[in-house]
Amino acid sequence: MEGASFGAGRAGGGIDPVDFLKQPQTLLRVTTWIFSIVVFGSIVNECYVNKDSQHPELLCIFNENESACSYGIAVGVIAFFGCIFFFVLDLHFQQISSVKDRKRAVLLDLGFSGFLAFLWFVAFCFLANQWQRTTLTRGFAQGADAARAAITFSFFSIIIWVVLALRALQRYRLGTDMSLFATEQFGTEPSASYPGYPGGSGVESTETYQSPPFTETLEANPKGYQVPAY
């Protein structure tokens, strides 16, 4: 894209909503946003159950470890709001006129995506480990599907956030395309000089301006003028 900066066109360009929604980055953000809802929604709604009839209190289904459920919910909520924030940032990215601000936005996207990929990796390992240690009682069996869904979509979230981080890294490496200011105004060789002002035909005329010769000579005694006698 001529004159592009960090993967987007020049500031002030129009945004086509249909093309924006079809972009791979937008589809990835929407997908991981849905995955985050599935994870924390499954844990909140179905992963707090009664162990049996003798224990009326609600327990976390992941080996009765409250930290596992709390961590899964926290990461899901962070990913949920993070997706919304960067979705809006992507929507207005082309309106950012400053190259430095665009660079900061891309670096923020890169850092956040990498951080979320790490958090989801920890969540997947933590939840899977605690689920392996869980003894399925009659009460816990009711939330088994929700627990498996939380673990599965945690794994898928790792992949998507890694892809988002790689795309942000690609945009950062792309940087600013200066082709808009190249070749036409400056020479291609390093030693080429700056072009001067355009001239005419390039051939200097050898003719010089000459005033016409005097056709009349000055008379010694102009007519009608008499030299006074002393």
Phi and psi in degrees as a GROMACS rama.xvg file:
@    title "Ramachandran Plot"
@    xaxis  label "Phi"
@    yaxis  label "Psi"
@TYPE xy
-68.8704  131.745  GLU-2
73.5784  18.7123  GLY-3
-78.9676  155.989  ALA-4
-138.801  115.589  SER-5
54.7047  44.2914  PHE-6
82.7632  4.29161  GLY-7
-128.87  160.065  ALA-8
-73.5694  -178.893  GLY-9
-63.5626  150.946  ARG-10
-62.2153  145.886  ALA-11
93.6615  -6.33904  GLY-12
-71.3674  155.145  GLY-13
-72.7548  154.16  GLY-14
-116.515  123.364  ILE-15
-91.2246  114.74  ASP-16
-58.4146  -36.9749  PRO-17
-66.4013  -46.4261  VAL-18
-64.3628  -35.9183  ASP-19
-65.0466  -42.2628  PHE-20
-70.4122  -22.695  LEU-21
-86.0796  -9.03468  LYS-22
-64.5785  140.711  GLN-23
-56.7854  -37.9628  PRO-24
-65.1081  -39.3307  GLN-25
-66.1623  -42.5313  THR-26
-63.4247  -37.844  LEU-27
-65.7083  -41.2229  LEU-28
-65.7981  -41.7049  ARG-29
-64.6562  -39.8113  VAL-30
-64.5797  -47.7419  THR-31
-70.369  -26.0923  THR-32
-63.6993  -43.159  TRP-33
-65.5872  -40.5425  ILE-34
-61.7353  -38.8763  PHE-35
-64.3012  -37.7402  SER-36
-64.0124  -41.6254  ILE-37
-62.3503  -42.1252  VAL-38
-66.5977  -59.5105  VAL-39
-73.027  -26.1225  PHE-40
-68.6562  -40.3541  GLY-41
-65.0589  -41.491  SER-42
-68.1884  -44.5467  ILE-43
-66.3629  -42.9682  VAL-44
-84.2085  -34.1336  ASN-45
-130.062  -4.97822  GLU-46
-98.1677  5.09386  CYS-47
-111.269  105.222  TYR-48
-133.485  167.27  VAL-49
-81.9872  133.432  ASN-50
-63.5682  -45.5209  LYS-51
-162.113  -175.799  ASP-52
-67.8687  -20.4703  SER-53
-84.6471  -11.9562  GLN-54
-122.651  91.0436  HIS-55
-71.3409  -19.8978  PRO-56
-71.361  150.79  GLU-57
-81.433  132.61  LEU-58
-123.137  151.659  LEU-59
-69.7495  132.873  CYS-60
-69.844  -21.203  ILE-61
-80.6611  82.5778  PHE-62
57.6129  28.1251  ASN-63
57.7991  27.3362  GLU-64
-98.866  106.358  ASN-65
-61.9454  -31.7851  GLU-66
-64.0136  -34.8519  SER-67
-64.2822  -47.2282  ALA-68
-65.2243  -42.5208  CYS-69
-63.6305  -40.3959  SER-70
-67.0554  -43.7309  TYR-71
-61.0739  -40.4753  GLY-72
-65.873  -43.4775  ILE-73
-62.0274  -46.4756  ALA-74
-64.9287  -39.2725  VAL-75
-62.8208  -41.3968  GLY-76
-67.9492  -41.9521  VAL-77
-60.8264  -44.9634  ILE-78
-64.4009  -37.333  ALA-79
-60.3461  -52.2851  PHE-80
-74.0501  -31.0369  PHE-81
-63.8215  -40.6241  GLY-82
-62.6608  -41.373  CYS-83
-63.7185  -44.3494  ILE-84
-61.5308  -47.8562  PHE-85
-75.9624  -23.2656  PHE-86
-64.5759  -44.8796  PHE-87
-66.8091  -38.1829  VAL-88
-64.2548  -41.4861  LEU-89
-62.3709  -36.5507  ASP-90
-65.0874  -35.8589  LEU-91
-104.381  8.67037  HIS-92
-62.9369  -40.1406  PHE-93
-69.0526  -19.334  GLN-94
-81.8445  -8.5361  GLN-95
-77.2395  117.056  ILE-96
-86.3234  -27.7938  SER-97
-81.524  130.152  SER-98
-65.7515  -36.0606  VAL-99
-65.2357  -40.0687  LYS-100
-66.9361  -36.7956  ASP-101
-64.9578  -39.37  ARG-102
-63.6289  -42.5367  LYS-103
-62.8569  -40.1323  ARG-104
-64.3014  -41.0008  ALA-105
-68.2289  -40.4905  VAL-106
-65.7117  -37.4029  LEU-107
-63.4855  -42.4673  LEU-108
-62.7127  -43.0778  ASP-109
-62.4986  -46.9276  LEU-110
-65.9349  -43.9217  GLY-111
-66.8114  -41.5942  PHE-112
-64.5286  -42.3017  SER-113
-64.7379  -39.5431  GLY-114
-65.5693  -42.5455  PHE-115
-66.9421  -35.6428  LEU-116
-61.8096  -39.2347  ALA-117
-67.0101  -43.5189  PHE-118
-62.7212  -40.5478  LEU-119
-68.4435  -33.4031  TRP-120
-63.9987  -43.9002  PHE-121
-64.2949  -41.3327  VAL-122
-62.2039  -44.0324  ALA-123
-61.8478  -47.3502  PHE-124
-64.3343  -42.4924  CYS-125
-64.5214  -50.2312  PHE-126
-66.4689  -41.7384  LEU-127
-64.3631  -39.745  ALA-128
-65.4978  -44.0158  ASN-129
-69.9219  -31.4687  GLN-130
-69.3561  -35.0832  TRP-131
-64.676  -28.6207  GLN-132
-89.6042  -2.57223  ARG-133
-78.8228  132.809  THR-134
-93.0134  116.183  THR-135
-77.112  104.63  LEU-136
-88.7704  -179.898  THR-137
-63.1821  -36.8213  ARG-138
-73.0325  -41.8805  GLY-139
-67.5835  -29.3699  PHE-140
-62.9824  -23.4183  ALA-141
-68.4445  -30.022  GLN-142
-104.133  15.9897  GLY-143
-65.1955  -41.5818  ALA-144
-63.7593  -40.176  ASP-145
-65.9715  -38.2665  ALA-146
-64.2432  -44.166  ALA-147
-64.6826  -37.2426  ARG-148
-63.9731  -41.7995  ALA-149
-62.2371  -41.4554  ALA-150
-67.2258  -44.5133  ILE-151
-62.9296  -46.9589  THR-152
-75.2297  -20.5135  PHE-153
-65.5278  -40.4651  SER-154
-65.5089  -44.8091  PHE-155
-63.2  -33.6879  PHE-156
-65.6396  -33.5749  SER-157
-57.9435  -47.8539  ILE-158
-61.9292  -45.7265  ILE-159
-67.1148  -41.5368  ILE-160
-68.9879  -30.836  TRP-161
-65.627  -41.9339  VAL-162
-63.4114  -41.6845  VAL-163
-62.7409  -38.7882  LEU-164
-65.1165  -40.117  ALA-165
-66.7717  -38.37  LEU-166
-66.2429  -38.686  ARG-167
-65.424  -38.4422  ALA-168
-64.6695  -38.4026  LEU-169
-63.9694  -41.7546  GLN-170
-65.7895  -36.9868  ARG-171
-66.4572  -42.7318  TYR-172
-68.176  -29.9115  ARG-173
-62.4127  -40.7378  LEU-174
62.2767  -137.562  GLY-175
-109.384  126.177  THR-176
-87.3394  113.112  ASP-177
-97.7125  17.2497  MET-178
-63.6594  -18.9613  SER-179
-64.8546  -26.278  LEU-180
-108.933  12.2132  PHE-181
-105.759  169.011  ALA-182
61.577  -42.5648  THR-183
-80.3029  -31.5009  GLU-184
-104.95  -23.6604  GLN-185
-124.843  154.256  PHE-186
-69.1543  154.267  GLY-187
-79.1132  -26.1894  THR-188
-84.8592  146.398  GLU-189
-60.9797  -31.4318  PRO-190
-90.041  1.71516  SER-191
-67.7322  141.486  ALA-192
-89.0402  162.803  SER-193
-69.2901  140.643  TYR-194
-69.3045  142.996  PRO-195
-86.8052  -172.769  GLY-196
-71.6074  143.144  TYR-197
-64.6356  137.106  PRO-198
-98.1376  -165.702  GLY-199
-86.5464  -123.444  GLY-200
-77.3091  -12.0285  SER-201
90.1507  -4.61076  GLY-202
-113.034  122.138  VAL-203
-79.0678  134.308  GLU-204
-74.9331  135.053  SER-205
-87.4621  -9.61675  THR-206
-77.7724  136.005  GLU-207
-115.891  156.427  THR-208
-73.4613  131.228  TYR-209
-127.514  132.207  GLN-210
-78.2355  147.585  SER-211
-64.3528  144.939  PRO-212
-66.6919  155.503  PRO-213
-67.3654  126.864  PHE-214
-89.2452  -17.0615  THR-215
-121.516  142.46  GLU-216
-100.783  152.139  THR-217
-73.1447  129.526  LEU-218
-80.0218  149.088  GLU-219
-66.2137  -42.8116  ALA-220
-125.921  101.441  ASN-221
-58.7922  151.778  PRO-222
-62.4888  140.077  LYS-223
82.4284  3.8157  GLY-224
-113.971  124.45  TYR-225
-113.196  139.286  GLN-226
-78.5097  123.308  VAL-227
-66.6048  141.057  PRO-228
-96.3713  137.18  ALA-229
